[in-house]
Amino acid sequence: MVRNYQRKTQRATSDRNVRIVFTRREQIDAEKVAEVLLRVALREAGTGTQAGQAGSYLRQLLSTER
């Protein structure tokens, strides 16, 4: 079930770059990787970048107005 989210407080937007640190492991945490990719895509939604296009498409898929 998708909920419409509306912020209740005024917060400054975050325009910082994403930093990635590589740590070699035997197995990856697929859930954490998926969460990070979704967050980046949704944050970039609406921009002209490929990540922004993916975010816009993801928002469209998650919206209740299909």
C-alpha positions as CSV (number, residue, x, y, z in Angstrom):
1,M,0.0,0.0,0.0
2,V,1.5,3.3,-1.1
3,R,0.9,6.3,1.1
4,N,1.2,9.9,0.1
5,Y,3.9,11.6,2.2
6,Q,3.6,15.2,3.2
7,R,6.2,16.8,5.4
8,K,4.9,18.4,8.5
9,T,7.9,20.5,9.4
10,Q,10.1,22.9,7.4
11,R,13.5,21.3,6.8
12,A,16.3,22.5,4.7
13,T,16.8,20.4,1.6
14,S,20.0,18.4,1.3
15,D,22.0,19.2,-1.7
16,R,25.1,17.3,-0.7
17,N,26.8,14.7,-2.9
18,V,26.6,11.0,-2.3
19,R,29.8,9.5,-0.9
20,I,30.5,5.9,-1.4
21,V,33.1,3.9,0.6
22,F,34.3,0.6,-0.8
23,T,34.7,-2.2,1.7
24,R,35.6,-5.7,0.4
25,R,33.3,-8.4,1.8
26,E,32.6,-12.0,1.1
27,Q,28.9,-11.4,0.6
28,I,26.9,-8.2,-0.1
29,D,24.0,-7.0,1.9
30,A,21.5,-6.9,-1.0
31,E,18.8,-5.2,1.1
32,K,21.1,-2.3,2.0
33,V,22.2,-1.9,-1.6
34,A,18.6,-1.8,-2.8
35,E,17.7,0.7,-0.2
36,V,20.5,3.0,-1.1
37,L,19.8,2.8,-4.8
38,L,16.1,3.6,-4.2
39,R,16.9,6.5,-2.0
40,V,19.3,8.0,-4.6
41,A,16.9,7.5,-7.4
42,L,14.0,9.1,-5.5
43,R,16.1,12.0,-4.3
44,E,17.3,12.7,-7.9
45,A,13.7,12.5,-9.4
46,G,12.9,15.3,-11.7
47,T,16.4,16.2,-12.6
48,G,17.7,15.6,-16.2
49,T,20.2,13.0,-15.2
50,Q,19.8,9.2,-15.7
51,A,19.3,8.8,-11.9
52,G,16.6,11.5,-12.1
53,Q,14.8,9.8,-14.9
54,A,14.9,6.5,-13.0
55,G,13.6,8.3,-9.9
56,S,10.7,9.8,-11.8
57,Y,9.8,6.5,-13.2
58,L,10.0,4.9,-9.8
59,R,7.7,7.6,-8.3
60,Q,5.3,7.0,-11.1
61,L,5.3,3.2,-10.4
62,L,4.8,3.8,-6.7
63,S,2.0,6.4,-7.1
64,T,-1.6,5.4,-6.6
65,E,-2.7,7.2,-9.8
66,R,-1.8,4.6,-12.4
